[in-house]
């Protein structure tokens, strides 16, 4: 029989060599940890802030224990199958009114236990699994950003690993009224099956997860955001249009693009200096042959009202000036299974590829070292906006068992790399006096938002199918705690501006991009060399896609300018509550069944309903107008009689957009009236 013992914040359970600990954690939340050791410990890379649960009530009995924190009740009781085999006690979660939320699965007497530990090689790491009961009709949202195109991920198997375009944030929001964070940053998977839900870690010293509940899904998202860290204030300069391409090769080329935007009277807030502006990877330094006076460049751009963002990679070339020192001081990721090399890639000073290494972002000393170089070579020129590209590190995604970090083995901690990488820049910027840091990141983990991480969806294809997948990806990222999210307008790869297909695609993507947190054009356009230090694609400015597209895109740019006060208002809400701008329909209308099903439209803040067009040649589409509000046509300001499912016109010049009647906005008419 298990032994139940009360603690100051919860209780522990000892049975057959396993210790299980339950602690009140956050508002209406609880943290569950278990392992085969004598006690639980802190998980490397944990996303959770301090407990802060003053209302905890704990009851301990001979065969079970119960914890109540706000609206959440956690109960652990002896396993009914314990008569036949030594199965560990069962964990279940209910609301305070008795509504069932989540419970571990009762194993068949011949099956493995619901919490399973198997040695992961030598040492104290385990393959750890936890299985929960599945329920018909349950829906799952969140889990970061994936390209499978699913909003509801019930029935999916999702890898918990970081890759370019795939962002692993292991938090799910269930339609049954709870949220669960798998608080383990290593590689693994979650199986959202019809017969069970199973979370699995490839290498972990313990099981560690957190559950919360609330009266509404929006409050669940807010509880999670508070528990993992709210984002800072959003800077005003980031709310407008961002111009970017892969890549501007010289200082003069970049400046001339910014000047042309101003000559044309077009709004522009940010222009981006992409990779290979450096001398070598790992030197974090402008190449003076191409960028002779960064300070003067920044000064001229600021006079135009434009912020310069610079791409900074976390990779180090063995031929760089800093490599030897970083290697000797242990500031690089090590490889315990072979040569200490992580990726073959192009760089300055070589005709082909070179092998490079990642610095160890989990090491505080390494983060300070990188920031000192960045402060010396970029911040000193007035640059305060940084693009943290290639920050997965994706090359180790399929062989991370050989990587050794300051925080632990790669398979145990690698998922937290992008969050820790952002942390170093955030802390450096704050120490330098920057009150509103923003970092554009290709990847993230739970809690990245607290370090000013804005995430974009990586190197996606320039297709309508990819555009369609971004709608669900953006909604799920907002649920996963990342309110600052965007895409490459037009897609990143294989877009040809001379084709009618791409010109229609980029117009539709701009119309979607207006209603993203960041309004950003980027991509490598054809024709152009795909890789290498001399790389630059075809032109990717708004006037590069033909006269018809240009006229329609300019209208969208002006629309975004008019929306900036609303965007900033909603960004303030994100900083105080964690609620994102891109919101699943059910976050605003949780009582309407259809709001949990529609996966190709969303709310942009509380007042704007957006229905992107994501297929070629489409000139109308079905839209769900929730019954719980009255609606205005955004383009005319006139009331819409229909509610529920309706067909809305979608000519090439606009997508269906509706405004909540009585909300902050009454019209988005293109003439501004």
N, C-alpha and C positions, 0 to 999 in steps of 0.2 A: 504493500500500500504506500502511496505517495505521502510525503511529509510536507505540510503547508505551513509557512511562517510569514507573519506580517512584517513589513518594513515601513520606513517612514513615508514612502511614496507609493507603496503597493504591496506585493508579496512575492515570495519565491516558492518554488515547488521542487523537491528532490525526489527522484525515483529512478532506480536501476541505473545509476551512474550519470543520469542527465540532470542538469540544473536548468530550470526555466524561471525567468524573472519577468514580472509584469509591473510596469511603472506608469502612473498617470503622467501624461506628457502633452502639454499644449491644451488648447481649449477643446473640451470634449474629445480628448485623444488619449491613447495609451500606446506605450512602446513595449514590444515583446522581444525578449532575447533568450536564446537557449543554446547550450552546447554540452559536450561530454566532459567538460572540465569541472573543477571544484566550484567555480563561480563564473559569472559572465564578466565581460570587460567592455571597453569602449571599442567600437568598430572603426578601423582605420578609414578615414574619409567620410565619416558619418555626416549626413546632411542636416541633422536636427540641431536646432538651437536649444537653450536650456529648457528644463521641464516646465516650470511655471504653472502648476496646477494646484491652486490652494483649496479647491473644493473636494478633494479626494476623500472617499469613504471606502474603508476596507473591512471585509468580514472574512474570518478564517474558521473553517470547520474541519472535522476529521477527514472527510472525503472530498472537500472542494473548498475553493476560495473565490471571493467576488470583490471586484473593484468598481466603484462608480466615480466617474469624473465628468461633471456636467451632464450631458445627454447620453454619454456612452457608458455601458456596463460591460465589463469583461468578466467572464467566469471560466475557471479551470476546475475540472472535476475528473475523478478517476474514470479511466476508459472502460466501457462495458465489455470490451473484448479481452480485458486483462485476465479473465478467468482461464483463457486458453494459452495466452502467450504474454510476454512482458511488453505490452504496448504502453507508451507514455500517456499521461493524462491529456484530455481533450480541451482545447481552447475554443471558446465561442464568444461572440459579440452581439449585443442587442442594444436597442435604444432604451432609455429609461422608462418608456411606457410599455416595454415588453416586446416591441416589434423586432423580430429576428433580422439580423444583418448579415452575419458571416460566421461560419463555423468550420472547424477542421473536419475532414472526412473521417468517418469511422471505418477503419480498415477491416477487410475480411480477415478471418483468423489465420488464413494461409498467406496473406499479403504482407509486404513491408509496412512498417509503421507510418503514420501520417507525417511525422518528423523523422527524417532519415539522414544519417551521417555516414559517409564512406571516405576513407583516407584518400587524400589527393597527393600521392607521392609521399616523400619523407617530410618530417616536421609536424606541425600542429594544425595543418589545413585539411579541410574536409570538402568533398562534394556534398553540399547540404540542400535538402529539399523539404518543402512544406506543401501538403495537399489540403485543399478546402473543398467543401461540398459545392457542386454546381446546381444552378436553379434555372428552370425553364423561363425564358423571357428576360433573363438578366442581360443587361448591356454594359459594356466596358468602354471607357473613353480615357484618353490621355496617353501615357507611355512615351511621351516625347514626340519625335518627328520621324515618320517612316513614309516610304514611297509606295506602299501597297494600295493606297487610295481608300482605305477603310476609315470611316469615322467610328462606328461601333466595331470593336475588335473581338467580340465574342466569336469563338470558333477559330481564332488565329493562334499561331505559334509565333511569338516575337522574340528575336534574339536580343539579349541585353549586352550590347557591344557597340562601340563607337566606330562609325565609318563616315566617309564623305557622303553626304545626303541622308545618313541614318543617325539620328540623335537619340541615345538611350537615356531616358529619364523614367525610372521604374515606379511611377505613380499612376494608379488607376482610380477613376471615379466610377462607381457602380450605380446603376439605376435603382438598386435596392436601398440607397441612402447612406453609403459610406465611401470613404476614400482610403486607399492603402498605399503606403510607400514601402517598397522593398529597399531598406536602408543599407544596401550592400553594393559598393561601386565596382565589384569585379564582374567578369564575364559570366553569362548564364543565359537563362531563357525563362519566359512565362508561357504556359500552355493554358489558354482560356477555352478549355474544351466543354463539350456538352455533358460529359460524365464527371468531370472534376476540373478544378483550377489548380494548377501546380506551378509553384515558383521554385527555381533551381539556380544554385550558384556553383560554378565550377571549382572554386577554391575559396574557402572562408573559414575563419576560426570559430564562427558562431552564426546562428540564425539571428537576424535583426530586422524587424519590420514594425511599422507604426500604422495605427488605424484611427480614424476620426469619423464623426458623424455630425449632422446638423439638420435643421428643418428644411433646408433647401440646398440644391446642388451648388448654387453660388456661394453659400456660406461654407460648404465643404472645401471648395477651392480656396476660399479666403483662409480657412483654418490651416490648410496645407501651406499656403504662401507665408503665413505668419510663422509657422513652425520651422520653415526652412530659410526664411529671411526675405523681407520685402525689398523691392528694388529702390534705388535712390531716386531723386527727382530727375525727371527727363529734361534734357537741355533744349531750349527753344531752337537753337541752330539746327537740331536734328529733325525737326518736324516738317521741313520743306522737301524739295526735290534734290536727290543725290545723283550726280553724273559719274559714271564709272565705265571703264572698258578694260579688257585685257589686251594690251596695256599701253599706257602712254610712256614712250621711251625716253623722253627728255623733258627738262624743266620748261623749255620754250613751247614744246608741243602741248603740254598740259595747260600752261597759261593761256595759250591762244584759244583753246577750247572754252575756257572760262570767259575770256574776253568776248568771244562770239556769242555766247549766251546773253551777255549783257548788251551787245550791239543789237541783238534781235528783240530785246525787251522781255526775255523769258526768265521766269523765276528759277533760281538755283541757290541752294543752301550749302551743298557739300560737293567737292570734287575729290576723286580718289587717285592716289599714287600707288599702283599695284606692285607686285613683286619684281625682282631683278633690278630694282633701283639701287640695290646695295653693291658693295664691293665683292663680298663673299657671304654666303650664309654663315651666321654666327659672328659676324662683325657688327651688325646693326648700325650701318653707316651708309650714307648716300655716296654713290660713285661720283666723284667730283667731275669726271669727264662729261657726264650727262646731266648732273644736277649741281651746277657750280656754286649757286648761292641760295640755299634753302630758305635762309632768313628773309631775303628779298622776295622770294616767291610767296612765302606766307604773308608778308606785309602787303604785297599787291593784292592777293586774294582777299585778305581781310578788308581792304579798301573797297572791294567789289561786293562785300557782304557774303563772302564764300569761305567756308571752313575747309582746310586741307586735312584729309584722312590718309594715313600711311600704313601700308601693309607690313606687318612685322611677323616673321615666321619663328617658330621655336626650335629650328634645326641648326646644326653646327657642322660645317665642313671641316674635316681634319686638316685641311690646308689653310684654315682661317687663323688670324692672329690670336684669337682667344682660346683655341681648342686645347692646347697643351695645358694651360693653367686650369681650365675647367675640368679636364680629365684628371689632373693630379689632385684637385680639391674635391673630387667626387660629386661634381655638379651635373654630370650627364647620366642619363639612364644607362644602366649596365645590362649586359647580356650574360647570363650564367650558363648558356648552352652554345658556345661558339664565339666567333669574333664579335666585338662590340659595335656592330654596324646595323643600322635600322632601315635604311631606305636608299635606293639608288635614284638619284635625281640630277637634273641639270643645274649648273651654277656658272657664275662668271669665272673666266680664266681657264676654261677647259672646253674642248671640242665635243666631248661626250659626257656621259653621266659620271658622277662621283658618288661614293657611299658616304652618307651623312648620318649623324646621330641627333637624337632629341635631348634637350636639356631636361633635367628632372624637376618638373613643376611642383612635385609634392615636397620638395626640399626648400624650406624657408630661405636658407642661405643662397640657393640657386636662384630663387625668385628675386632676391635683393640684388644679386649680381647682374641679372638681365636688366632689371629696372635701372640700375646705375648706368649701364651702357645706353639705354634708351633715353634716359634723362640727359646724358651728355651729348648725344648725337641727334636727337629729335626735339625733345622738350626745350632744349636751349634755343632752338630756332622758333619757338612759339607754337609748336605742334602739340596738340592735346587730344586728338582723335586718332585712335589706333584700331587697325583691322587685324585681328588675331586669326589669321588664316591657318589652315592645315594643323589645327590644334587637337586632333583626336587622341593620340597619334595613330592614324589609321593603319599604318604599315604593320603594327604589332597586333592588329585585331585577331588574326588567325594563328598567331604563334606567340601569344603573350605569356605563355608558360615559361619562356626563357628570359623575360624582362624582369629586372630587379630595380625597384624604386626605393627612395628614402622611406616611404610610408609602408612598403611591403612588396610582396611578389606581384608581378604584373597581373596575373589572373585574379588576384584579390582586390586590387586597388585602381586598375588602369582607367576605369570609367570616370573617375573623378578628375582625371588630368585636365580637361578643358576648364573645369571650374577653378582649380588651383592656379592654372595659367592666368585666367582672368583676375584672380585675386591679387597676384603680384602687381599687375598694372593698376588695378583699382587702388590698392593701398599706396602705391607710389604716387599716383595722381592726387589722392586726397592729402598725402603728406606735403605735396608741392602746392597745395592751396586750391586745387580744382574741386569745386563743390558738387558738380554734376557730371561725374565721369560716365562716358558711354563707350563701350568696346564692341565692335562688330566681330562676332565669333562664328566659326563654322560648326562648332559643336558645343555641348553643354551637358551638365549633370544637375541633379537636384540641388538647388541652392545657388546655381550660377547667377540667378537674377539679383541676388543681394550685392553682387560685385559689378553691377552695371552692364551685364552681358546682354547685348542684342544679338539675336541669332538669325542667320539666313539659311535657306534650305540647300545650300551647297551647289555642286556642279551638275544640275539637272539638265535634261534634254530640252531643246527648243521645239516642243511639240504641244499640241492641244491636250494630248493625253497627260503630259507632265503638268500642264496648267491645272487640269482637273484634279490631279493628285494633291496639288498644293493646297487646295481649299480645305480638305480634311486634315492635312498635315498642320496647317496653321491653327485650326480650331483645337486640335489635340495638343499642340504646343502651349496654347493659352491655358488649357486645363492643367497642364503639367507645370505651371508656375512661371512660364516665360512670357511676359506680356509684350516684350519688345521683339517682334519677329517680322521677317519679310522674306522675299524671294528675289532672284535675279529677274527683273522685268524682261520678258522675251526669252527666258531660259538661258542657260549658259553655253551648251554645246550644240554645234551643227546648225546654227541659225544662219540662213543666207538672206541678207536684206534685199537682194534683187528679185526674190520670188514673191508672187502674190500670196502664197501660203504664209510666209513669215510676216509679211506686212499686215495681213489680217490678224495673225497671232499677236503681234506686238501691240496692236491697237487694243485687242481684247485684254491683253495682259496689263497694259497701262490702266484700263478701266478697273481692273481688279486691284492693281497696285495703289491706286488712290485711297483705297479702303484697307490698307495694311498699316501697321504701326510706322514702318519706315517706307518711304516712297523712293525706290532706288532702281535705277537702270544699270545693268551690268551684263557682261557676256563676252565670249570670244566669237566674233563673227567671221563667216567665211567670205572670201578666201583669205587664208593666212596660215603661217606655220603653226602647228598645234602646240609644240613645246620648244623649249630652249631659251637661252638668255636673250636672244634677239627677237623673241616672239612679239608679234602684235597682230591682232585681227583686223578685219575690215572696219571702217568707221561705225561707231555705235552711239552717235549723238542723235537727238530727236529729229534732226533734219535729214537723217541718213536713210529714211525708209520710204521715200516718195512723197509727193505733194499731198495726196489725199490723207495718208497716214499722219503726216506732219500737222495738218490742220486739226485733225481729231485729237492728236496727242496734246497739242497746245491747249485745247479746251480742257483736257483733263488736268494739265498742270495748273491752269488758273483755278479750276475747281478745288484742287488740293490746297491752294493758297487760301481760298475762302474757308476751308475746313480747318485750318491750323488752330484757331482758338478752341474749337471743339476737341481736336486731337489733344491739345495740351490739357484741357479740362479732364479728359478721360485718362491721360497719363498720370495726372495727380491722383485720380481714383486708384489707379494701379499701384502707385507708391504707398497709398494708405491702407488699401484692402487686399491687393494682389489680384483683383479682377482684371482680366485682359481687355484690350480693345476688341479683338476678334473673339466673339462669344458664340458658343453653340446656342442654337435656338432655345434649348431647354434651360439654359442658365437664366434666361429672361421669362420663359413661359413653361415652368416645370410641370404644370398641371395638364398640359395638352399632349396627348400621346404622340401626335404627329411631330411635335417639336423634338422628340427623342429619336425620330426616324430620319428626318430630312438631313441629307449629308452634303448638299451642294449649295447651301446658302447659309448666312450667318447674320448675327447682329454686330454692328460696328459701334461699340458702346451701347447704351440703352435705347437710343432713339433712331438708329438707321438700320434698316434691313437691306442687305446686299445679296443679289442673286447673280453671280458672275456667269458669263457665257463662256463655255469651255469646249466648244466643238466648232469646227470649221463650217461656215455657211449658215449657221443658225441665226434666225431673225425673230424668234419668239421662244419663250420657255415657260415651263410650269413653275409656279412660285407658291409657297405656303404662307398665307397671311394669318397669323395667329388670331384666334377668337378673342383673346384677352386684351386686345387693344383696338383702337380705330386707326386707320391708316390714310396717309396722304401720298399721292404720286409725287415723288421727289422733284420731278422735272417741271411740273406745272403748279404744284402746291394745292391741287384740287383733291377733295376727299375721294376715296375709293370705296365704292359700295360693297364690293366683294370681300368675303372673308373665307378662310379655309383655302383649299386648292383653287388656283385660278391660272389662266394663261396670260402672260404679260408680253407686250411687244418688246423686241430687242433689236432695233435697227443697228447698223454698224456704228453709228455715232454714240450709242449709249447702251448700258445694261439696265435691267430692271432694278430700281432702287426705290424704297418706300420709307416714309418717315412716320414715326409714332405721333399721332395727333395729340397735341398738348405738350409735346416734348420741346427740347431746346431749339430745334430747327423746324422751319415751316416750308422751306423750298430750297432746292439745289439747282434751280433753273440756270442754264448755262449763261444767260445774260446777266446773272447775278442779282436779279430783282426778286 
